[in-house]
């Protein structure tokens, strides 16, 4: 018997359990997607473009269940989940809460995650606004890049992760090129193993969710500038999600000789606590007028035209947003779980700390409000969504 899914909706789900002979359980039937799931659901796309299998997220309590109980979770994965969805590009008002979104399938190299916490990034808002719709995946979309959660199912080619593992990561390998249709603002998401890492043992799910896209962006930007021990750096918007991590990485991982950073008056002490040697109040000082110039300027706010005036001759300016003024350059993040694995020891030692906006975490019911807040560009650190049902 076949039920049809349209616009991510699941019309009916037949467990087939009533047709099984006594020795066979429902759990047994679900271990064979070719026979059970195929008979129960067929996905009809709303767009002519094909859509790849997408990562699933599932919510959990702040502590994962023991591995012995996690192993039984596969049989209880529901056919539908709660998620935030938009079917058209636009403002925050296009976001809709939906309780009947179909749980994504996992491909052989993916794991299914029960989402415990997710985080918002500026790219989430730009994507929803249609800023890169030419390379976006098909609508409707479940937004979200960052995730922290528990593995509840693994694909046949997954080599290291297992059910019950607590993981975190940025689920979209290419931020602007075909990001997954099913993101992290849902109960489940499906993610390639290579994009994930085990959650640092000392961090809870909220803290872990605040890290992936931002810390990978901070790290890759520093790598691309050739930053190394003994060099100086100026970070614009040092209190933001990326900037707060650039400060810490430059100081504690790369060995910067001097770290300067800008913020508003209220965040100056925060900059110093993160490791900034010089905290600059942008409401009172023009950083480009400083007599001292820097080997690298990391522009995380969109002021490249000013940033290039603060760099030494032969230095580098990396710009994350806004117009790029030579010699500044821009890059698009490539998500990579290996970077997270490399940085996990610094996180577990406490040298690098996630910075979470004090207004959060926002509950799952307040995702629209969280989007509105991040779009004010006034967030300190990351905006996190937790708990997720």
N, C-alpha and C positions, 0 to 999 in steps of 0.2 A: 504494500500500500504506500502511496506516495503523497506527501504533503508538500506544498509549494511555499517558498520564502520569497517575498518581494519587498524591496526597499528595506532590507535587513530584518523583516518581520518573519516570525515563524508562525505559520497558521495552525499546524497541529503536529503533535509528536506521538508516534505510536511506538511504544516500548517493545512490542512483539512478545512481551513476557507471557501473555495469555496463550500464545501459540506454541510455547516451548514445552517440551516434555519435562517431567519432574526433575530429572538430574541436572537440568540446565537452569542457571540462575540468570537474572537480568544483568548482573555484573559480568557474567561470562559472555553474554551476547554483545555487550558494549566494547569488549576487547577486540572485536572484529569490525572495524569501520566499514570494510568493503561490504559486509552483509547487513549489519544492523543500521548504521547511520545512512547508508545509501538508500535503504528501503524507507527510511523515515523522513528524509528531507532532501529537497533539491533546491539549489540556489539559482534564482533567476536574476541576472544582473539588470540594473536599471540603466546601464550605460553599455555602449557597444564595446568599450575597452575592457579587456579582461582584468580581473583583480586577483592578485596573489593571495594565498592564505595569510591571514593576519594574526598577530600575537594576541593572546588572551590574558586578561588580568583578573585576579580574584582577590577579594578582600579577606583579611584575616585579623585576628587580634594582634596586639603589639608583640606577642610572643608566638612563634610558630608551634603548631602541635608537634608532639614527638614523631620521629620518623616512622615508628611502628603504626601510628594512626594515619599518617600522611599517605601511606601506601594504599589505603583503602579509599582515598579521595577520588580516584579516577572514576569509580562507579557512580559517584554522586554528582559529577559535573552536569549541571542542568543544560537543557537545550537553549534556554534563553537567559539573558542577563539584563541588569539595569545598566544604563549608560547615558551619557550626554551626547547628543547627535545634532548635526546641522545638515540640512538638505539644500541650502543655498548659501552663497557668500554674503557677508554683510556685518552689521554690528552685533553687539552682545545679544540682541533680541532674537537672532536666528537660532540660538542655542535652545534645544528642547530636551527635557528629561524623558527618557523612554524606558519602560520596564520590560519590553519584549524585543530586545535586540538579540539576534542569534549569536551564540557563542562561536568564535572563530575556530576553524580547524587548525591543526598543527601539521606542518610539512616535516619531512624526515630530519631536517637540521634544526628544528625549532623545539621550544618547550612552551607549555601553557602555564601562565602565571596567574595565580589568584592575587589580584592587586590589593595591597594593604594601604599604600599611599602613593600619590602621584604629585607632580609639581608642574607649574605653569612656567613658560618661557615667552619672551617677546615674539619668538617665531610662531608660537601657537596663535597669537592674535593676528599676526600678519597673514598667516595661512587662512584663518577664518575670514579675513577681509578680502581674500582673493588676490593677494599681492604676488603670488607665484602660481596662479591657477593653471598656467600653461604646462607646468611640470608636476602638478599635484595629481594625486590619485583621484579616482572617480568619487563623486558625491553619491549618497550621503556619507558623512564622515563622523567618526568618533575621534575627537581631538586628543592630543596628549603625546609627549615624547618621553618624559621621565617616569620611571616606575621603580617601586620597591615592593617585593612580595614573595610569595612562596610557590615553588615549582609543584604543579599538581599532575603534570603529564609530560612525557618526553618522547620526541620523535625517534625513529629507528636508527638514525645516524648520529645522535647526540652522544658525545664521547665522555664528558666529565660530569655534567650536572645530573642530578637524580631527584626523584620526587621527595619533597620535604626540604630541599635546599632553600635557604633564604638568599635572595639575589637582588641585584639592582642594576640599572642600565638605562641607556638611551636607545629606544627600540627602533629608531630609523637610521639606517647606515648612512644615507645621504639626506641631509636635512631638508633640502629643497627639491630633490629629484624623486618623485614617486613615494613620498612618505606613506606609511601604512594607512589603509582606510579605517582599520580598527585600532585606535590609539589607546592611551592609558587611562582615560577618564571613564572607566568601565570596571565591572567586576572581574573580567578576565581579559587577557591579551596574549597573543602568540608572538614569540620573539626568537630570532636566531640565537643559538648558543653563543656564537662568537661576539655578540654585542653585550653580553652580560658578564658579571663577576659576582662572586660570593659577597654578601653584605658584610662590611667590617663588623667584627664581633662586638665592638664597643658602641656601635651606633644603633639607635632604634630605627624603625621603618620610616618615620617622618624625616629624620636626619639624613638617612640614606637617599630618600627620594629627592632631596634638595640638591644632590650633587651631580648626577651623571652628565647631562648636556653642558652644564656650566663649567665643571672641572675639566672635562675633556676639551672644551673650547679654550679655556685658559691655558691648558698645557700645550695644545697644538699651536696656539698663537705664539707662545714663548719659543717653542721649538723652531717654528718657521722664521723667527727673527734671528736665530742663531744665538739666543741668550745663553750666557754661561757665567760661571763664577767670576766675581770681580767686576762685573758690569753694573751700571746704574739703570734704573727704570722709573718712569713716571706713568702712573695708572690714572686714567680719567674715569670718573665714576667708581671710585674705589669701594664704595659701600653697596654697589649693586651685586647681582647674583654672580656675574663673571668677574668683575673687578675685585671683589672681596677674596676670591680664590687666586687671582693673579698675584695679589700682594703676598699671600701666604706661600704660593709655589715659588715665586721669585726669591723670597727670603730663605725659606726652609728647605727647598728641593734644589734650586739652581744656584744658590749661594751668592745672591746679589750683594754688591758692596753698599748700595744705597737704594732704598725704595721710597719714592714720593708718591702721594696719591691725593686726588681731589674729592671733596664732598661738600654738602651743605654744613652749616655750623653745627647742627644737632648730631652729626655723625663723625665729627673729628676725633673724638675719643675712641670710637669704634675702629677707625683706621689705625690708630696707634696700637690698639690691643691686638690687631691682626698682624702687626709687624712693620707698619710704615714708620720710617725714620723721620719723614717730613709730611705732615698733614696740612693740606692747603684748602682753605675755605674759598670755594669758587664764587661765593656771594660778595667777597671782600677783596680778593686778589686775582690778578690775571697771571695764570701760570706761565704763559708765554713770555711775560716780561721779566721772569726770574733771570738773574745773571747766569745761573748754573744751567747747563744743558745736559741732556741724558742720552745714554747709548741707545735706549729703546723707549718709545712712547707707545703705550697700549691704550688705544682709544676705544673705550667700551660705552661711549655715550653718543658719538656722532659729531665730533668737532675736529675732523681731520685737518681742516684749513688752519686751525690754531695749533694743533698738535705738531705739525711739521716745523713750527717756529721754535719748538722746545727741544728738538732733537739735535744731537751733535752732527757735525758733518760726517757723512759715511755711516750714520746710524740708521735705525729702522723704525718705521711707524706702522703698526697694524691697526686697521680700522674695522670694527665689527658692523657698523651701520652708518648711514648717511653717505654723502658724496665723498669720494676719495681724491685727495690732493697729492700729487707726487712729492716725495718718494714713498708716500703711504701705499699700502696694499691691503687687499681684503682676501679672505679665504672662507670657504664653506666647510664646516666641520664634517669629518668622516667619523661616525661613531665606531668605537673600538673597545671591546671589553678588556683587551690586553693593557690599555692605558689605566683602566680602573684597577686591574690586578697589580700593576706597577706602583700605583699610588696608595693601595690599601695599607701597607706598613706605616706610611706617614699619617694616615687617618687613624689607625689603631694605636699609634704612639701618642696621638693628641697634638702632633705638630701642625696638622692641617685640620681645621674645624669647619663644618658646614655653618652657614649663616642663614637663619630663617627669619623672615619678617615677623615682627611681634604681633601683627594683626592676625596671624594664622596660628595653627593650621585652620583652613576653612573646611567646614563639613561638606560632604558630597552634595548636599542639597543646596549649597551656596556657590556652586561653580560659576554661575553667571556673575555673581558679585565679585568673585575672585578675579575673573577676567576684567571686569570694570576697574578693579583696583590696580592690576598690573599695567593696565593701559594708561594710568595716570603718570607712569614713569617715576613714581615716588617710593616704590618698594625698597626696603633695605634687605639685601640678601634675596632669598627665594620665597615664592608664594607656594605653599604646599596644601594639598587636598587630602584630608584624613578626618575621620575614618571613611572608608569606602565599604558599602554594605557587604 
